[in-house]
Amino acid sequence: MQSEVAHRLLKSLYKLTNKKDANKQIAQKYSRMMALQSTMPYQQDCMAERAEAAVSGHLQDTHYISKSRNTPVPIFAFMQNDTDPAKKNFLHLLKNHLLGRLTGRTFDGDDTDSLFDDEDRNNLRFINNTMFRVNTMRTYYTTYDMRRAYDTISTRSHPFVMVLSPETEPGAHPFWYASVIGVFHADVQHTGPKSRDCSPKRVEFLWVRWLGVEPGYKSGRKLACLPKIGFVVEDDEFAFGFLDPSLVVRGCHLLPSFVDGRTNELLHTTGPTQARPPQETDDWMNYYVNIFVDCDMLSRYLGIGIGHQEAAGRIQLEEPSDIAEELEAAEDDGPRCPDDMSDDSESDNEDIDSLSANEDFDNDTGDNDDLGFDDL
């Protein structure tokens, strides 16, 4: 039996050669196959570990960012002699963001200049003045049907994320949107009178470019219009900022508004910048938020997303009262009874009979005239 299997193997490998010096090519292919088979147990163990980490190992985690230190970024060298507008006030904004988190402050867009002064910022230091950069993060969420899922956020290919808006006034959009231009982690130490823990600790943060809702634009189900957003202009103090990864609800899918075109008005520089993908010198003027990318995304805009029910009162796309009215109207119509169906069927038969009679009349008169039979 083994000789027959070996014979079949040789025949299958022979088909992969160019028929010139076949023995040597078969030997090379066989060696490669054996080498790959020897690594199969290791690959299977790695796949099992990754699957376990993705599902059962992180049930209590809101996100995952690698602890890799392969790409260290010296903070002061990163900011030195750079004309990139994305790095304006980089360290100032970063320390304000981290101080707000370390002191237990609720996120509201990192408007913390009035809360922290230079002394507070000097009490926060980065170990070795270094932060570490990674390319991706994974954010976990619970779907509308109580399943666990995740989105992978990549600074290169899938940078857009959405967070719950802290705005509470009537008519406010329920979400804020941002483009992730950097995923970092660092070891920091907070000292001073406002410190809760003086020991060094690892923190994770996202460097983002914010997008805002288009002024004067109305969206919603009744208008049949998707939410429309665009990048915040460079001159705005909060065009760039930092975000706690645990606040990310999901990655989002944005559709460029092709009719509005591209522009340099939002970010004036045309040189290399961290705020744009490589080789790009301008931005799309506006984007549409694709709320129909999947069922869970739609449920969040209907106000029934898991863990974000408080946003339901601010949803403009679909008001709960409208849904209730439609359901009540459907229930009032009720199922059709057999008597009504029989009446409708009889009237339909009468319409068909009258239509058939009219067709016969047309065949006896108009068609013959059109064909010119009278002339014959």
Secondary structure, 3 states (H helix, E strand, C coil): CHHHHHHHHHHHHHCCCCCCCHHHHHHHHHHHHHHHHHHHHHHHHHHHHHHHHHHCCCCCCCEECCCCCCCEEEHHHHHCCCCCHHHCCHHHHHHHHHHHHHCCCCCCCCCCCCCCCHHHHHCEEEEEEEEEEECEEEEEEECCCCCEEEEEEECCCECEEEEECCCCCCCCCCEEEEEEEEEEEEEEEECCCCCCCCCCEEEEEEEEEEEEECCCCCCECCCCECCEEEECCCCCCCCEEEECHHHEEEECCEEECHHHCEECCCCCCCCCCCCCCCCCCCEECCEEECCCCCHHHHHHHCCCCCCCHHHHHHCCCCCHHHHHHHHHHHHHHCCCCHHHHHHHHHHHHHHHHHHHHHHHHHHHCHHHHHHCCCCC
